[in-house]
């Protein structure tokens, strides 16, 4: 999908949703602004996060920036099946080179705050869909990101789990002042967000 003259300014602590039909370019846009993909080189595209031109960073600096400043939540939680819940949460902290003891204490605190204190040593296959997604949320939070990008975060959950996850986003914003940019087809979630942006055929509508 080719994005057509897209401009987006997100304020600190804001929760926005990007909606639109399948194939509209939502995931393409999210991947570019979250640094997972880059726009075509023959464009004059710019992406700034916290005042930093992320497209100008080399791969090493970009990886470090992504690890320390950004959290990701995907529709398919992307947990590593061979690692326990707490080990999955700890991965970004290990990559960052944080103190192992302090990181483990923080991971336990995060899991406890998300109602997962009883499953810290269980593997993803032993967890419900909602539990797996909350582990993914804890993983996204472990390095204190400034912004979280979420791609259909409740797309694989039942109605009750979806509602709990959506409410969790707003609690996290209130507690940690985190900015959320969420691509979603969930109408209830999009109604809750501070702004709902509609993307059709690569354009805002």
Buried (B, 14 or more C-beta within 10 A) or exposed (E): EEBEEBEEEBEEBBBBBBBBEEEBBBBBBBBBBBBBEBBEEEEEBEBEBEEEEBBEBEEEEBEEBBBBBBBBBBBEBEBEEEBBBBBBBBBBBEBEEBEEEEBBEBBBEBBEBBEBEEBBEBBBEEBEBBBBBBBBBBBBBBBEBBBBBBBBBBBBBEEEBBBBBBEBBBEBBEEEEBBBBBBBBBEEBBEBBBEBBBBBBBBBE
